[in-house]
Amino acid sequence: MSRKQRLRKNELKIKEAEPEKYHVNNRRWFFALITAIVLLVYVNSLGNAFVSDDIATIPENVNRMNLRASLANSPSGFVYVVVRYLTALIAGDNPFLYRLINIIFHAGSANLLFVMLGPMVGLGSALAVALIFGVHPLLTEGVTWISGAPYSAGTFFGLLTVYLYWKSQSIKKDWSSWLAYICAL
């Protein structure tokens, strides 16, 4: 199959929306809206203390400030261990920043859903799906529970992998989707 045939086949699968309907300036407002609503829903959890598994994995963990030991002993993915290590260096025993990072990953996932679905189903439907995903109560544990942070981070990097793969049009030429995939592991 020639390159032109592959491109034509891909164009039939995912049609790009017209620029006037899906303009970049309009998308910024949608990103801000999605992020603000997610923050508003989860802002009440930012002042909570460490609970259950959080106590053993953060304040009582003697290896949290040792990146090498954290990487060797963690069942979580590489990127999340590095994020938690950097958070421990900055925040210490304060749970605020740990939870804020979870909320940021979750808001990023909701925004990625919006970006991925926008060209396929239109702005209104993509916004509705992103907002439902962003505020749905089933996702509360992964967002507000610090030990559940790999769920939020994994979802973000998994969606980023799919998005970058769709954008690349070729798995051989673009390494960014592979990098996002490795981060999702």
N, C-alpha and C positions, 0 to 999 in steps of 0.2 A: 504494500500500500504506500503510495507516494505521500510526501509531506502535505501537499495540497489536499489530498483526499482525507488525511487524518484531521487536518484543520477544519475542513468542511464538516466532517463527522462530529467533531467536538462542538462546532457552532450549533449544530442541530440539538445537541444534548443540553447545553447551557447557553441560552441566549442572553446577551448583554442587554441591560436596560438602556433606553434612550437617555442621553446625557441630561436633557431637560427634566426628566422625571426622577433621576437618581444623581443629582448634582452633588459635588463634593461639599459645597457650603451647606446644603441642606442636611447632609449626613452628619456634619459636626454637631448640629443641634440635636439630632436624634441620639448621637453618642452621649452628649451631655445629659439628655433626658434619661436615658437608660441608666447611666452611671449614677445620676442624682437619686433616682427612685430606688435603686439597689442600696445605695448608702443610707437613704432615709429608713428603709425597712430594717437594716441591720445595725444602725448606729446605736441602738439601745444595748447591744451586746458588748460594745467596746469597753465599758467600765467593769465588766464582770471579772471575777477572780479566776485563777486556775482551778479546774475541777477534774476529778477522777484521773484519767490517764495523763492529763496535762501535768499534774504534779510530779509524777515519776519521770516524764520525758523532758521536762524543762527545769523547774527549780531544784529537783533532787538529782538530776543527771550530771555527774561529775565530768563527763566527756563532751558536754555541749559546746565548750569553748575550744575543743580540740578537733579540728576538721578531719584529720586523718582517722582518729578513733571513731568519729561520727560516721564517716563513710564506710568504715569496716563493719560497724555494728548496726547499721540501719537497713531495714527492709524497704524503705522508701527509695524513690529514684534519686539519682545523682544530683539533679538540679535542685530538687526540693531540699536535700540535705545541705547544699551550699546556701540556699535561701534561708533556711533555719539557722545555720551557723552565723551568717551575716546579721540576721535579726537578733540573735543572742548577743553578738558583739555590741550592737547598738542599744538594744532595749534591756538587756540583762534579765531581771526577774519581773519586768513589767509586762502584763499580758496584753496591754493595749495594742502595741505594734504587731504582735503575733496575729491578733484578730483582724487588724486593719489589712494586713497582707492577704489573709483569706478572703476578705470582702473585695479587695482589688482584683484578685484572681477570678472571683465569681462575676464581678462586673465586667471583666475582660471577656469571660466566656459568653455572657449575655450579648455583649457588643459583637463578638465574632459570629454568633448566631444571626444577628441582624444583618451583618455584612454578607454572610453566606446565603441567606435566604432572600435578601432584597432583590437581586436580579432574577430569581426564579419565581417568586410568588408576589412580588410587588412590595412597596414600602409599608403599606398599612398592615398587611398580614405578617410581614417580617418583624415589624415593631411589636405587634401583639404577641407573637411567639417569644421574642426576646424579653418582653416585660413579664410574661407569665413565667418563663424560665427564671428570670431574675428574682421574682418575689414568691415563688411557689414554696409552700411550707415543707414539702418533702426534702428540700435541699438545705434546710436550716442546720441540720447537724454538721454537714460538711463545711458550712460557712462559719458557724459560731463556735464550734468545738475545735480547739486548737489542734488536738491530735487527729482530727478529721481533715486537716489541711491538705494532705496529699490527694484527697478527692477533688478539691477545688483546683489545685495546681494541675493534676492529671487531666481533668476535663478541659482546662484552658489549653494545655499543650497538645492534647488530642485534637481539639477543634482547630487549633492553629496548624497542625500537620495537614489536616484535610483541606483547609483553606489554601495553604501554600502549594499543595499538590494540584489543586484545581487551577490556581493561578499559573503554575509553571508550564502546563501543557505537555511537559515531557519529563519523565522521571530521570532520564540520563543527563540532562543539561543543568538542572537546577538542584543545588545541594541544600537549599533552605528548608524544604519539606523534610528532608532526612534529618537535619539538625533538630527541627521541632519534634520529630518522631522520637529521637533519642532523648530529648528533654522530657517527653511524656512517659518514658519508661520508669 
